[in-house]
Amino acid sequence: MFDLIEQAPQRLHEVTGIGPKRAQRIVAGWAEQKVIREIMLFLHTHGVGTSRAVRIFKTYGQDAVQLISENPYRLARDIRGIGFLTADKVAERLGIEKTAMIRVRAGISYALAEAMDEGHCGLPVDELTELTTRLIDVPSALIETALSLELEAGEVVADTVEDRRCVFLAALYRAEQVIAARLRVLAGSQPPWPAIDTDKAVP
């Protein structure tokens, strides 16, 4: 039956009760399911479990295999619950070298995320370089190149804090700016409640 759908879909009309429209829906549904199976098989082959594979398919759709093959590190950026280490394992199975620039660039965001877990919004460039080197084991010269590319792409943002050039994840940097702006507004505004008469309130 399944071979029939793939190789001779026009023969579905021979089945009683299946008209042209239903046959078209059957063929389209089978084609979609086949794509999903191929994507799931690809992901399982590269060490991705079923629940994560489902999230990946929901995010990337039928382009999942192509997008992951081009840059598996996008998984850590796009899919909630998938971090650098998981993406790194997929990349290794795909034959991506440890010194590949896509890996080093992803490593910068990984290092900043690790620093964020320690309560840091960003890191000075020298500390970021040292941490990234330690986490992904690549030469610092590669990290400097990768950092320039990440800054140019807007994935990270540089700013000067207490005379030190620091780097932040772009989304976190923008969030910090919004918080600071709102705090300034609150600090310069009157509270919404009336003034308290302490002579009456204290007794």
C-alpha positions, -999 to +999 in steps of 0.1 A: +000+000+000+027+024+010+048+016-021+016+022-041+012+057-027+048+066-035+053+049-069+018+049-084-004+074-065-028+076-095-040+040-087-056+053-055-086+061-077-091+023-081-100+021-044-137+024-037-146+056-019-114+075-028-120+103-051-095+128-066-095+152-037-091+124-011-064+108-031-046+142-033-048+146+005-035+110+011-005+116-012+003+150+004-001+136+039+022+106+031+048+129+016+048+151+047+051+121+070+080+108+050+098+141+054+092+140+091+105+105+094+136+114+074+143+144+097+137+123+128+161+096+115+187+122+107+185+137+142+185+103+160+215+093+140+233+124+153+225+118+189+193+139+193+165+124+214+129+122+204+116+151+225+143+174+213+138+162+177+102+172+179+110+207+191+136+210+163+111+200+137+085+224+150+110+252+148+127+245+115+101+224+097+111+206+065+144+227+063+157+211+095+182+188+080+197+215+057+198+241+084+214+218+110+239+204+085+250+240+076+254+251+112+244+228+141+253+254+166+222+273+157+204+247+178+218+263+210+205+297+198+171+288+185+158+258+205+150+262+241+165+234+262+194+227+238+227+241+248+261+244+233+273+209+245+244+191+227+250+212+196+287+204+198+281+167+198+259+170+167+286+191+150+312+165+159+291+137+143+287+159+112+325+161+110+329+198+119+364+205+132+369+218+167+387+249+153+359+257+128+348+293+130+311+285+135+321+265+166+344+293+180+317+319+174+291+297+192+316+292+219+316+329+227+279+329+234+283+297+254+310+314+276+287+344+281+258+322+290+280+304+315+290+337+330+254+347+332+246+317+353+272+331+377+254+364+379+274+383+353+256+404+326+288+405+305+326+400+307+356+421+300+372+410+267+403+394+283+381+374+308+358+363+280+387+352+259+402+332+288+369+316+296+361+307+260+395+292+256+390+270+287+355+259+277+360+250+241+398+244+240+408+266+210+436+292+206+429+327+217+437+341+183+407+322+168+385+336+196+396+372+188+386+366+151+353+350+161+345+379+185+350+404+157+326+384+135+300+381+164+302+418+171+298+426+134+268+403+132+252+418+162+250+386+182+270+402+210+275+438+220+306+456+233+305+485+258+329+502+281+323+496+318+347+513+343+373+519+316+372+482+305+358+470+272+332+444+280+311+421+258+274+412+264+249+389+248+229+412+226+195+404+241+208+407+277+224+440+269+192+454+255+173+441+286+198+459+309+194+491+290+156+489+293+158+482+330+182+511+336+160+535+317+129+525+337+148+528+370+158+564+359+122+572+352+111+558+386+139+576+404+129+610+389+091+606+394+068+611+423+053+579+438+016+573+428+005+574+465+000+606+484+026+620+508+026+605+543+020+629+572+045+614+597+032+634+626-001+616+622+012+583+609+037+575+637+013+577+667 
